[in-house]
Amino acid sequence: MLVKRKVKLAKVEDQTPILEVVGLLVNDLDTFNNYTIVSDGKINVKSLQVKN
């Protein structure tokens, strides 16, 4: 299962947002996490908590 989340870059010192890096806009970034639900034909997790 692939989960996609929005992320923002910020300066460590004062948490101000970073919108541009070396002339490229970085205001629309995503991070992806992959989770294995089925492994070797068997369910690999006992439960799956889902939020809306």
GUTI-888783 format. One record per residue (C-alpha): x, y, z; residue in three letters. Coordinates in steps of 0.001 Angstrom, whole numbers, padded with zeros to 6 digits, always signed. Example, Ala and Ser with C-alpha at 12.3 -4.5 7.8 and 13.67 -1.06 7.14 Angstrom:
2
+012300-004500+007800Ala
+013670-001060+007140Ser
! end
This chain:
52
+000000+000000+000000Met
+001459+003368-001000Leu
+000653+006367+001223Val
+001187+009902-000097Lys
+001508+012918+002219Arg
+002116+016619+001597Lys
+005329+018055+003090Val
+006812+021532+003400Lys
+010411+022669+003730Leu
+011214+025079+006552Ala
+014309+026738+007982Lys
+015505+025100+011196Val
+016234+028384+012981Glu
+012817+030018+012792Asp
+010570+027524+010926Gln
+009902+029975+008077Thr
+008792+028180+004909Pro
+011221+027639+002028Ile
+009481+028100-001329Leu
+012451+028012-003694Glu
+015723+026037-003870Val
+018332+026949-006510Val
+015624+028607-008609Gly
+013204+025629-008420Leu
+009818+025957-006729Leu
+009404+023487-003865Val
+005986+024567-002604Asn
+004216+021383-003834Asp
+006183+018456-002366Leu
+005015+014969-001414Asp
+006549+012126+000555Thr
+005694+008494-000092Phe
+005674+005528+002290Asn
+005210+001947+001131Asn
+003669-000660+003470Tyr
+003454-004421+002875Thr
-000070-005676+003568Ile
+000196-009137+001944Val
+003422-011159+002001Ser
+003869-014647+000518Asp
+000126-014842-000116Gly
-000765-014210+003546Lys
-001961-011073+005318Ile
+001051-009453+006957Asn
-000742-007147+009456Val
-003216-007908+012252Lys
-005070-004591+011928Ser
-004997-001444+009823Leu
-005987+001897+011348Gln
-007391+004357+008793Val
-008053+008078+009325Lys
-010217+010442+007259Asn
! end
